[in-house]
Amino acid sequence: MTPLEIGFIVGFVWAIVLTVWALVAVTIGEVSPLLALITYVYEGFEFTAKGILVGAGWAFADGFVSGFVIAYLFKVLTV
């Protein structure tokens, strides 16, 4: 797999995980401290429909960049 593919996979998975995590927090009415920290870091991420979509976008971008960089560095350093 290329670093680009790994970046897309990591970004997609992190966006899905964050979306489900936020929806569960809204449903049960209790936000974990880690999720509260993430809402502070991701600008515009709130516990509304629009805010959760914004958070998913941030999560995808964050996961994509992180996955791409780690996969690229791994590929370069293991050659």
HTML snippet that shows the backbone in 3Dmol.js (N, CA, C, O; Angstrom):
<script src="https://3Dmol.org/build/3Dmol-min.js"></script>
<div id="view" style="width:600px;height:400px;position:relative"></div>
<script>
const pdb = `
ATOM      1  N   MET A   1       0.848  -1.185   0.000  1.00  0.00           N
ATOM      2  CA  MET A   1       0.000   0.000   0.000  1.00  0.00           C
ATOM      3  C   MET A   1       0.890   1.243   0.000  1.00  0.00           C
ATOM      4  O   MET A   1       1.963   1.264   0.603  1.00  0.00           O
ATOM      5  N   THR A   2       0.429   2.242  -0.671  1.00  0.00           N
ATOM      6  CA  THR A   2       1.176   3.493  -0.727  1.00  0.00           C
ATOM      7  C   THR A   2       0.821   4.368   0.474  1.00  0.00           C
ATOM      8  O   THR A   2      -0.217   4.167   1.104  1.00  0.00           O
ATOM      9  N   PRO A   3       1.678   5.335   0.792  1.00  0.00           N
ATOM     10  CA  PRO A   3       1.348   6.253   1.886  1.00  0.00           C
ATOM     11  C   PRO A   3       0.035   7.008   1.651  1.00  0.00           C
ATOM     12  O   PRO A   3      -0.681   7.314   2.604  1.00  0.00           O
ATOM     13  N   LEU A   4      -0.281   7.305   0.402  1.00  0.00           N
ATOM     14  CA  LEU A   4      -1.532   8.000   0.092  1.00  0.00           C
ATOM     15  C   LEU A   4      -2.736   7.145   0.466  1.00  0.00           C
ATOM     16  O   LEU A   4      -3.695   7.640   1.057  1.00  0.00           O
ATOM     17  N   GLU A   5      -2.686   5.862   0.122  1.00  0.00           N
ATOM     18  CA  GLU A   5      -3.782   4.955   0.468  1.00  0.00           C
ATOM     19  C   GLU A   5      -3.919   4.797   1.979  1.00  0.00           C
ATOM     20  O   GLU A   5      -5.026   4.789   2.518  1.00  0.00           O
ATOM     21  N   ILE A   6      -2.790   4.673   2.647  1.00  0.00           N
ATOM     22  CA  ILE A   6      -2.830   4.541   4.106  1.00  0.00           C
ATOM     23  C   ILE A   6      -3.393   5.805   4.735  1.00  0.00           C
ATOM     24  O   ILE A   6      -4.157   5.730   5.697  1.00  0.00           O
ATOM     25  N   GLY A   7      -3.023   6.970   4.201  1.00  0.00           N
ATOM     26  CA  GLY A   7      -3.564   8.232   4.698  1.00  0.00           C
ATOM     27  C   GLY A   7      -5.073   8.289   4.565  1.00  0.00           C
ATOM     28  O   GLY A   7      -5.764   8.705   5.496  1.00  0.00           O
ATOM     29  N   PHE A   8      -5.597   7.871   3.403  1.00  0.00           N
ATOM     30  CA  PHE A   8      -7.050   7.866   3.217  1.00  0.00           C
ATOM     31  C   PHE A   8      -7.743   6.912   4.181  1.00  0.00           C
ATOM     32  O   PHE A   8      -8.793   7.241   4.733  1.00  0.00           O
ATOM     33  N   ILE A   9      -7.171   5.746   4.384  1.00  0.00           N
ATOM     34  CA  ILE A   9      -7.782   4.771   5.284  1.00  0.00           C
ATOM     35  C   ILE A   9      -7.796   5.291   6.715  1.00  0.00           C
ATOM     36  O   ILE A   9      -8.825   5.231   7.387  1.00  0.00           O
ATOM     37  N   VAL A  10      -6.665   5.799   7.183  1.00  0.00           N
ATOM     38  CA  VAL A  10      -6.590   6.304   8.559  1.00  0.00           C
ATOM     39  C   VAL A  10      -7.540   7.481   8.740  1.00  0.00           C
ATOM     40  O   VAL A  10      -8.230   7.571   9.756  1.00  0.00           O
ATOM     41  N   GLY A  11      -7.579   8.386   7.759  1.00  0.00           N
ATOM     42  CA  GLY A  11      -8.483   9.528   7.845  1.00  0.00           C
ATOM     43  C   GLY A  11      -9.936   9.109   7.889  1.00  0.00           C
ATOM     44  O   GLY A  11     -10.714   9.639   8.682  1.00  0.00           O
ATOM     45  N   PHE A  12     -10.307   8.171   7.050  1.00  0.00           N
ATOM     46  CA  PHE A  12     -11.688   7.704   7.004  1.00  0.00           C
ATOM     47  C   PHE A  12     -12.071   7.022   8.318  1.00  0.00           C
ATOM     48  O   PHE A  12     -13.147   7.271   8.862  1.00  0.00           O
ATOM     49  N   VAL A  13     -11.194   6.170   8.817  1.00  0.00           N
ATOM     50  CA  VAL A  13     -11.491   5.446  10.061  1.00  0.00           C
ATOM     51  C   VAL A  13     -11.607   6.424  11.231  1.00  0.00           C
ATOM     52  O   VAL A  13     -12.519   6.300  12.049  1.00  0.00           O
ATOM     53  N   TRP A  14     -10.692   7.396  11.320  1.00  0.00           N
ATOM     54  CA  TRP A  14     -10.745   8.348  12.433  1.00  0.00           C
ATOM     55  C   TRP A  14     -12.003   9.214  12.343  1.00  0.00           C
ATOM     56  O   TRP A  14     -12.599   9.536  13.370  1.00  0.00           O
ATOM     57  N   ALA A  15     -12.416   9.594  11.133  1.00  0.00           N
ATOM     58  CA  ALA A  15     -13.642  10.379  10.977  1.00  0.00           C
ATOM     59  C   ALA A  15     -14.862   9.576  11.424  1.00  0.00           C
ATOM     60  O   ALA A  15     -15.740  10.114  12.097  1.00  0.00           O
ATOM     61  N   ILE A  16     -14.926   8.310  11.063  1.00  0.00           N
ATOM     62  CA  ILE A  16     -16.050   7.457  11.471  1.00  0.00           C
ATOM     63  C   ILE A  16     -16.053   7.260  12.982  1.00  0.00           C
ATOM     64  O   ILE A  16     -17.102   7.365  13.618  1.00  0.00           O
ATOM     65  N   VAL A  17     -14.894   6.976  13.558  1.00  0.00           N
ATOM     66  CA  VAL A  17     -14.798   6.763  15.003  1.00  0.00           C
ATOM     67  C   VAL A  17     -15.231   8.012  15.764  1.00  0.00           C
ATOM     68  O   VAL A  17     -15.996   7.920  16.723  1.00  0.00           O
ATOM     69  N   LEU A  18     -14.747   9.173  15.344  1.00  0.00           N
ATOM     70  CA  LEU A  18     -15.105  10.403  16.038  1.00  0.00           C
ATOM     71  C   LEU A  18     -16.598  10.705  15.907  1.00  0.00           C
ATOM     72  O   LEU A  18     -17.223  11.153  16.869  1.00  0.00           O
ATOM     73  N   THR A  19     -17.170  10.466  14.741  1.00  0.00           N
ATOM     74  CA  THR A  19     -18.598  10.698  14.535  1.00  0.00           C
ATOM     75  C   THR A  19     -19.432   9.795  15.446  1.00  0.00           C
ATOM     76  O   THR A  19     -20.354  10.267  16.111  1.00  0.00           O
ATOM     77  N   VAL A  20     -19.117   8.517  15.478  1.00  0.00           N
ATOM     78  CA  VAL A  20     -19.863   7.581  16.330  1.00  0.00           C
ATOM     79  C   VAL A  20     -19.678   7.943  17.800  1.00  0.00           C
ATOM     80  O   VAL A  20     -20.634   7.904  18.574  1.00  0.00           O
ATOM     81  N   TRP A  21     -18.457   8.292  18.187  1.00  0.00           N
ATOM     82  CA  TRP A  21     -18.159   8.673  19.564  1.00  0.00           C
ATOM     83  C   TRP A  21     -18.974   9.897  19.974  1.00  0.00           C
ATOM     84  O   TRP A  21     -19.521   9.940  21.076  1.00  0.00           O
ATOM     85  N   ALA A  22     -19.054  10.891  19.090  1.00  0.00           N
ATOM     86  CA  ALA A  22     -19.827  12.102  19.389  1.00  0.00           C
ATOM     87  C   ALA A  22     -21.320  11.788  19.460  1.00  0.00           C
ATOM     88  O   ALA A  22     -22.017  12.307  20.332  1.00  0.00           O
ATOM     89  N   LEU A  23     -21.813  10.951  18.560  1.00  0.00           N
ATOM     90  CA  LEU A  23     -23.234  10.603  18.577  1.00  0.00           C
ATOM     91  C   LEU A  23     -23.591   9.819  19.847  1.00  0.00           C
ATOM     92  O   LEU A  23     -24.667  10.016  20.411  1.00  0.00           O
ATOM     93  N   VAL A  24     -22.712   8.948  20.290  1.00  0.00           N
ATOM     94  CA  VAL A  24     -22.956   8.218  21.537  1.00  0.00           C
ATOM     95  C   VAL A  24     -22.969   9.189  22.708  1.00  0.00           C
ATOM     96  O   VAL A  24     -23.810   9.074  23.599  1.00  0.00           O
ATOM     97  N   ALA A  25     -22.038  10.150  22.715  1.00  0.00           N
ATOM     98  CA  ALA A  25     -21.992  11.124  23.802  1.00  0.00           C
ATOM     99  C   ALA A  25     -23.263  11.968  23.839  1.00  0.00           C
ATOM    100  O   ALA A  25     -23.775  12.273  24.916  1.00  0.00           O
ATOM    101  N   VAL A  26     -23.774  12.347  22.665  1.00  0.00           N
ATOM    102  CA  VAL A  26     -25.023  13.106  22.610  1.00  0.00           C
ATOM    103  C   VAL A  26     -26.182  12.249  23.095  1.00  0.00           C
ATOM    104  O   VAL A  26     -27.057  12.735  23.811  1.00  0.00           O
ATOM    105  N   THR A  27     -26.195  10.992  22.714  1.00  0.00           N
ATOM    106  CA  THR A  27     -27.288  10.099  23.084  1.00  0.00           C
ATOM    107  C   THR A  27     -27.342   9.852  24.588  1.00  0.00           C
ATOM    108  O   THR A  27     -28.416   9.912  25.187  1.00  0.00           O
ATOM    109  N   ILE A  28     -26.194   9.574  25.201  1.00  0.00           N
ATOM    110  CA  ILE A  28     -26.212   9.289  26.631  1.00  0.00           C
ATOM    111  C   ILE A  28     -26.131  10.559  27.481  1.00  0.00           C
ATOM    112  O   ILE A  28     -26.380  10.515  28.686  1.00  0.00           O
ATOM    113  N   GLY A  29     -25.789  11.677  26.866  1.00  0.00           N
ATOM    114  CA  GLY A  29     -25.767  12.946  27.581  1.00  0.00           C
ATOM    115  C   GLY A  29     -24.546  13.181  28.437  1.00  0.00           C
ATOM    116  O   GLY A  29     -24.563  14.037  29.321  1.00  0.00           O
ATOM    117  N   GLU A  30     -23.490  12.439  28.190  1.00  0.00           N
ATOM    118  CA  GLU A  30     -22.273  12.591  28.981  1.00  0.00           C
ATOM    119  C   GLU A  30     -21.065  12.568  28.042  1.00  0.00           C
ATOM    120  O   GLU A  30     -20.901  11.649  27.240  1.00  0.00           O
ATOM    121  N   VAL A  31     -20.226  13.598  28.159  1.00  0.00           N
ATOM    122  CA  VAL A  31     -19.052  13.719  27.298  1.00  0.00           C
ATOM    123  C   VAL A  31     -17.810  13.340  28.094  1.00  0.00           C
ATOM    124  O   VAL A  31     -17.599  13.834  29.202  1.00  0.00           O
ATOM    125  N   SER A  32     -16.990  12.462  27.525  1.00  0.00           N
ATOM    126  CA  SER A  32     -15.748  12.070  28.207  1.00  0.00           C
ATOM    127  C   SER A  32     -14.748  13.227  28.153  1.00  0.00           C
ATOM    128  O   SER A  32     -14.828  14.072  27.262  1.00  0.00           O
ATOM    129  N   PRO A  33     -13.820  13.269  29.087  1.00  0.00           N
ATOM    130  CA  PRO A  33     -12.826  14.347  29.086  1.00  0.00           C
ATOM    131  C   PRO A  33     -11.977  14.384  27.812  1.00  0.00           C
ATOM    132  O   PRO A  33     -11.615  15.465  27.346  1.00  0.00           O
ATOM    133  N   LEU A  34     -11.658  13.223  27.246  1.00  0.00           N
ATOM    134  CA  LEU A  34     -10.870  13.202  26.019  1.00  0.00           C
ATOM    135  C   LEU A  34     -11.657  13.781  24.845  1.00  0.00           C
ATOM    136  O   LEU A  34     -11.101  14.514  24.028  1.00  0.00           O
ATOM    137  N   LEU A  35     -12.937  13.457  24.758  1.00  0.00           N
ATOM    138  CA  LEU A  35     -13.772  14.012  23.701  1.00  0.00           C
ATOM    139  C   LEU A  35     -13.936  15.517  23.882  1.00  0.00           C
ATOM    140  O   LEU A  35     -13.975  16.254  22.897  1.00  0.00           O
ATOM    141  N   ALA A  36     -14.032  15.979  25.112  1.00  0.00           N
ATOM    142  CA  ALA A  36     -14.102  17.418  25.365  1.00  0.00           C
ATOM    143  C   ALA A  36     -12.825  18.106  24.910  1.00  0.00           C
ATOM    144  O   ALA A  36     -12.876  19.216  24.379  1.00  0.00           O
ATOM    145  N   LEU A  37     -11.690  17.469  25.108  1.00  0.00           N
ATOM    146  CA  LEU A  37     -10.418  18.028  24.634  1.00  0.00           C
ATOM    147  C   LEU A  37     -10.393  18.102  23.116  1.00  0.00           C
ATOM    148  O   LEU A  37      -9.911  19.082  22.549  1.00  0.00           O
ATOM    149  N   ILE A  38     -10.905  17.083  22.462  1.00  0.00           N
ATOM    150  CA  ILE A  38     -10.938  17.080  21.000  1.00  0.00           C
ATOM    151  C   ILE A  38     -11.844  18.196  20.483  1.00  0.00           C
ATOM    152  O   ILE A  38     -11.531  18.817  19.467  1.00  0.00           O
ATOM    153  N   THR A  39     -12.956  18.461  21.159  1.00  0.00           N
ATOM    154  CA  THR A  39     -13.819  19.569  20.736  1.00  0.00           C
ATOM    155  C   THR A  39     -13.106  20.905  20.896  1.00  0.00           C
ATOM    156  O   THR A  39     -13.399  21.856  20.170  1.00  0.00           O
ATOM    157  N   TYR A  40     -12.190  20.982  21.823  1.00  0.00           N
ATOM    158  CA  TYR A  40     -11.415  22.207  22.007  1.00  0.00           C
ATOM    159  C   TYR A  40     -10.369  22.363  20.900  1.00  0.00           C
ATOM    160  O   TYR A  40     -10.104  23.480  20.455  1.00  0.00           O
ATOM    161  N   VAL A  41      -9.775  21.255  20.454  1.00  0.00           N
ATOM    162  CA  VAL A  41      -8.713  21.299  19.450  1.00  0.00           C
ATOM    163  C   VAL A  41      -9.273  21.495  18.048  1.00  0.00           C
ATOM    164  O   VAL A  41      -8.726  22.283  17.276  1.00  0.00           O
ATOM    165  N   TYR A  42     -10.349  20.800  17.701  1.00  0.00           N
ATOM    166  CA  TYR A  42     -10.937  20.891  16.364  1.00  0.00           C
ATOM    167  C   TYR A  42     -11.902  22.076  16.322  1.00  0.00           C
ATOM    168  O   TYR A  42     -12.992  22.013  16.891  1.00  0.00           O
ATOM    169  N   GLU A  43     -11.507  23.139  15.657  1.00  0.00           N
ATOM    170  CA  GLU A  43     -12.309  24.365  15.553  1.00  0.00           C
ATOM    171  C   GLU A  43     -13.657  24.067  14.899  1.00  0.00           C
ATOM    172  O   GLU A  43     -13.706  23.504  13.806  1.00  0.00           O
ATOM    173  N   GLY A  44     -14.734  24.437  15.553  1.00  0.00           N
ATOM    174  CA  GLY A  44     -16.070  24.258  15.002  1.00  0.00           C
ATOM    175  C   GLY A  44     -16.734  22.938  15.352  1.00  0.00           C
ATOM    176  O   GLY A  44     -17.900  22.729  15.017  1.00  0.00           O
ATOM    177  N   PHE A  45     -16.019  22.045  16.018  1.00  0.00           N
ATOM    178  CA  PHE A  45     -16.584  20.758  16.402  1.00  0.00           C
ATOM    179  C   PHE A  45     -17.440  20.956  17.645  1.00  0.00           C
ATOM    180  O   PHE A  45     -16.932  21.272  18.721  1.00  0.00           O
ATOM    181  N   GLU A  46     -18.739  20.769  17.485  1.00  0.00           N
ATOM    182  CA  GLU A  46     -19.703  20.912  18.567  1.00  0.00           C
ATOM    183  C   GLU A  46     -20.638  19.717  18.531  1.00  0.00           C
ATOM    184  O   GLU A  46     -20.571  18.896  17.616  1.00  0.00           O
ATOM    185  N   PHE A  47     -21.499  19.621  19.511  1.00  0.00           N
ATOM    186  CA  PHE A  47     -22.432  18.498  19.585  1.00  0.00           C
ATOM    187  C   PHE A  47     -23.763  18.859  18.947  1.00  0.00           C
ATOM    188  O   PHE A  47     -24.824  18.714  19.554  1.00  0.00           O
ATOM    189  N   THR A  48     -23.685  19.336  17.702  1.00  0.00           N
ATOM    190  CA  THR A  48     -24.838  19.576  16.844  1.00  0.00           C
ATOM    191  C   THR A  48     -24.592  18.807  15.553  1.00  0.00           C
ATOM    192  O   THR A  48     -23.494  18.295  15.335  1.00  0.00           O
ATOM    193  N   ALA A  49     -25.602  18.725  14.700  1.00  0.00           N
ATOM    194  CA  ALA A  49     -25.431  18.005  13.436  1.00  0.00           C
ATOM    195  C   ALA A  49     -24.314  18.642  12.597  1.00  0.00           C
ATOM    196  O   ALA A  49     -23.445  17.945  12.073  1.00  0.00           O
ATOM    197  N   LYS A  50     -24.351  19.954  12.481  1.00  0.00           N
ATOM    198  CA  LYS A  50     -23.321  20.652  11.703  1.00  0.00           C
ATOM    199  C   LYS A  50     -21.954  20.511  12.367  1.00  0.00           C
ATOM    200  O   LYS A  50     -20.954  20.278  11.688  1.00  0.00           O
ATOM    201  N   GLY A  51     -21.908  20.650  13.681  1.00  0.00           N
ATOM    202  CA  GLY A  51     -20.653  20.554  14.407  1.00  0.00           C
ATOM    203  C   GLY A  51     -20.006  19.188  14.304  1.00  0.00           C
ATOM    204  O   GLY A  51     -18.783  19.076  14.222  1.00  0.00           O
ATOM    205  N   ILE A  52     -20.825  18.150  14.310  1.00  0.00           N
ATOM    206  CA  ILE A  52     -20.283  16.798  14.187  1.00  0.00           C
ATOM    207  C   ILE A  52     -19.723  16.579  12.785  1.00  0.00           C
ATOM    208  O   ILE A  52     -18.705  15.905  12.627  1.00  0.00           O
ATOM    209  N   LEU A  53     -20.374  17.139  11.765  1.00  0.00           N
ATOM    210  CA  LEU A  53     -19.836  17.039  10.406  1.00  0.00           C
ATOM    211  C   LEU A  53     -18.525  17.800  10.270  1.00  0.00           C
ATOM    212  O   LEU A  53     -17.599  17.338   9.605  1.00  0.00           O
ATOM    213  N   VAL A  54     -18.450  18.960  10.896  1.00  0.00           N
ATOM    214  CA  VAL A  54     -17.200  19.727  10.893  1.00  0.00           C
ATOM    215  C   VAL A  54     -16.109  18.930  11.598  1.00  0.00           C
ATOM    216  O   VAL A  54     -14.975  18.867  11.121  1.00  0.00           O
ATOM    217  N   GLY A  55     -16.446  18.328  12.720  1.00  0.00           N
ATOM    218  CA  GLY A  55     -15.485  17.497  13.443  1.00  0.00           C
ATOM    219  C   GLY A  55     -15.029  16.302  12.623  1.00  0.00           C
ATOM    220  O   GLY A  55     -13.858  15.926  12.669  1.00  0.00           O
ATOM    221  N   ALA A  56     -15.942  15.705  11.876  1.00  0.00           N
ATOM    222  CA  ALA A  56     -15.571  14.584  11.015  1.00  0.00           C
ATOM    223  C   ALA A  56     -14.611  15.037   9.922  1.00  0.00           C
ATOM    224  O   ALA A  56     -13.691  14.305   9.555  1.00  0.00           O
ATOM    225  N   GLY A  57     -14.821  16.228   9.408  1.00  0.00           N
ATOM    226  CA  GLY A  57     -13.898  16.773   8.410  1.00  0.00           C
ATOM    227  C   GLY A  57     -12.511  16.994   8.987  1.00  0.00           C
ATOM    228  O   GLY A  57     -11.506  16.645   8.367  1.00  0.00           O
ATOM    229  N   TRP A  58     -12.465  17.577  10.178  1.00  0.00           N
ATOM    230  CA  TRP A  58     -11.189  17.769  10.861  1.00  0.00           C
ATOM    231  C   TRP A  58     -10.521  16.425  11.155  1.00  0.00           C
ATOM    232  O   TRP A  58      -9.311  16.274  10.983  1.00  0.00           O
ATOM    233  N   ALA A  59     -11.309  15.463  11.593  1.00  0.00           N
ATOM    234  CA  ALA A  59     -10.765  14.145  11.921  1.00  0.00           C
ATOM    235  C   ALA A  59     -10.188  13.481  10.671  1.00  0.00           C
ATOM    236  O   ALA A  59      -9.122  12.868  10.723  1.00  0.00           O
ATOM    237  N   PHE A  60     -10.895  13.607   9.551  1.00  0.00           N
ATOM    238  CA  PHE A  60     -10.375  13.029   8.312  1.00  0.00           C
ATOM    239  C   PHE A  60      -9.057  13.686   7.932  1.00  0.00           C
ATOM    240  O   PHE A  60      -8.093  13.000   7.593  1.00  0.00           O
ATOM    241  N   ALA A  61      -9.013  15.016   7.986  1.00  0.00           N
ATOM    242  CA  ALA A  61      -7.788  15.732   7.631  1.00  0.00           C
ATOM    243  C   ALA A  61      -6.642  15.357   8.563  1.00  0.00           C
ATOM    244  O   ALA A  61      -5.521  15.115   8.116  1.00  0.00           O
ATOM    245  N   ASP A  62      -6.927  15.312   9.845  1.00  0.00           N
ATOM    246  CA  ASP A  62      -5.916  14.962  10.836  1.00  0.00           C
ATOM    247  C   ASP A  62      -5.419  13.529  10.634  1.00  0.00           C
ATOM    248  O   ASP A  62      -4.215  13.277  10.639  1.00  0.00           O
ATOM    249  N   GLY A  63      -6.346  12.604  10.458  1.00  0.00           N
ATOM    250  CA  GLY A  63      -5.973  11.210  10.237  1.00  0.00           C
ATOM    251  C   GLY A  63      -5.231  11.003   8.930  1.00  0.00           C
ATOM    252  O   GLY A  63      -4.284  10.219   8.866  1.00  0.00           O
ATOM    253  N   PHE A  64      -5.658  11.707   7.882  1.00  0.00           N
ATOM    254  CA  PHE A  64      -4.992  11.579   6.588  1.00  0.00           C
ATOM    255  C   PHE A  64      -3.547  12.041   6.674  1.00  0.00           C
ATOM    256  O   PHE A  64      -2.637  11.331   6.246  1.00  0.00           O
ATOM    257  N   VAL A  65      -3.335  13.222   7.223  1.00  0.00           N
ATOM    258  CA  VAL A  65      -1.975  13.762   7.314  1.00  0.00           C
ATOM    259  C   VAL A  65      -1.110  12.880   8.213  1.00  0.00           C
ATOM    260  O   VAL A  65       0.029  12.567   7.868  1.00  0.00           O
ATOM    261  N   SER A  66      -1.645  12.486   9.352  1.00  0.00           N
ATOM    262  CA  SER A  66      -0.876  11.640  10.267  1.00  0.00           C
ATOM    263  C   SER A  66      -0.534  10.294   9.636  1.00  0.00           C
ATOM    264  O   SER A  66       0.613   9.850   9.690  1.00  0.00           O
ATOM    265  N   GLY A  67      -1.527   9.651   9.043  1.00  0.00           N
ATOM    266  CA  GLY A  67      -1.288   8.358   8.400  1.00  0.00           C
ATOM    267  C   GLY A  67      -0.319   8.454   7.244  1.00  0.00           C
ATOM    268  O   GLY A  67       0.545   7.592   7.083  1.00  0.00           O
ATOM    269  N   PHE A  68      -0.451   9.494   6.435  1.00  0.00           N
ATOM    270  CA  PHE A  68       0.438   9.684   5.290  1.00  0.00           C
ATOM    271  C   PHE A  68       1.875   9.899   5.747  1.00  0.00           C
ATOM    272  O   PHE A  68       2.795   9.265   5.229  1.00  0.00           O
ATOM    273  N   VAL A  69       2.071  10.789   6.714  1.00  0.00           N
ATOM    274  CA  VAL A  69       3.425  11.106   7.175  1.00  0.00           C
ATOM    275  C   VAL A  69       4.080   9.885   7.810  1.00  0.00           C
ATOM    276  O   VAL A  69       5.242   9.591   7.528  1.00  0.00           O
ATOM    277  N   ILE A  70       3.355   9.179   8.656  1.00  0.00           N
ATOM    278  CA  ILE A  70       3.929   8.004   9.308  1.00  0.00           C
ATOM    279  C   ILE A  70       4.252   6.919   8.276  1.00  0.00           C
ATOM    280  O   ILE A  70       5.317   6.306   8.343  1.00  0.00           O
ATOM    281  N   ALA A  71       3.349   6.676   7.328  1.00  0.00           N
ATOM    282  CA  ALA A  71       3.598   5.658   6.308  1.00  0.00           C
ATOM    283  C   ALA A  71       4.766   6.064   5.403  1.00  0.00           C
ATOM    284  O   ALA A  71       5.584   5.225   5.025  1.00  0.00           O
ATOM    285  N   TYR A  72       4.838   7.340   5.062  1.00  0.00           N
ATOM    286  CA  TYR A  72       5.929   7.822   4.218  1.00  0.00           C
ATOM    287  C   TYR A  72       7.268   7.681   4.934  1.00  0.00           C
ATOM    288  O   TYR A  72       8.238   7.196   4.351  1.00  0.00           O
ATOM    289  N   LEU A  73       7.322   8.103   6.196  1.00  0.00           N
ATOM    290  CA  LEU A  73       8.553   7.981   6.944  1.00  0.00           C
ATOM    291  C   LEU A  73       8.965   6.512   7.123  1.00  0.00           C
ATOM    292  O   LEU A  73      10.145   6.175   7.024  1.00  0.00           O
ATOM    293  N   PHE A  74       8.001   5.667   7.380  1.00  0.00           N
ATOM    294  CA  PHE A  74       8.283   4.237   7.514  1.00  0.00           C
ATOM    295  C   PHE A  74       8.858   3.682   6.212  1.00  0.00           C
ATOM    296  O   PHE A  74       9.807   2.898   6.222  1.00  0.00           O
ATOM    297  N   LYS A  75       8.268   4.102   5.097  1.00  0.00           N
ATOM    298  CA  LYS A  75       8.733   3.628   3.782  1.00  0.00           C
ATOM    299  C   LYS A  75      10.147   4.124   3.499  1.00  0.00           C
ATOM    300  O   LYS A  75      10.985   3.370   3.004  1.00  0.00           O
ATOM    301  N   VAL A  76      10.410   5.375   3.810  1.00  0.00           N
ATOM    302  CA  VAL A  76      11.736   5.943   3.548  1.00  0.00           C
ATOM    303  C   VAL A  76      12.793   5.322   4.458  1.00  0.00           C
ATOM    304  O   VAL A  76      13.897   5.010   4.013  1.00  0.00           O
ATOM    305  N   LEU A  77      12.455   5.148   5.714  1.00  0.00           N
ATOM    306  CA  LEU A  77      13.445   4.666   6.665  1.00  0.00           C
ATOM    307  C   LEU A  77      13.696   3.167   6.599  1.00  0.00           C
ATOM    308  O   LEU A  77      14.706   2.697   7.123  1.00  0.00           O
ATOM    309  N   THR A  78      12.813   2.408   5.974  1.00  0.00           N
ATOM    310  CA  THR A  78      13.001   0.958   5.903  1.00  0.00           C
ATOM    311  C   THR A  78      13.555   0.500   4.564  1.00  0.00           C
ATOM    312  O   THR A  78      13.692  -0.703   4.338  1.00  0.00           O
ATOM    313  N   VAL A  79      13.869   1.408   3.690  1.00  0.00           N
ATOM    314  CA  VAL A  79      14.404   1.018   2.358  1.00  0.00           C
ATOM    315  C   VAL A  79      15.843   0.658   2.445  1.00  0.00           C
ATOM    316  O   VAL A  79      16.454   0.309   1.434  1.00  0.00           O
TER     317      VAL A  79
END
`;
const viewer = $3Dmol.createViewer("view");
viewer.addModel(pdb, "pdb");
viewer.setStyle({}, {cartoon: {color: "spectrum"}});
viewer.zoomTo();
viewer.render();
</script>
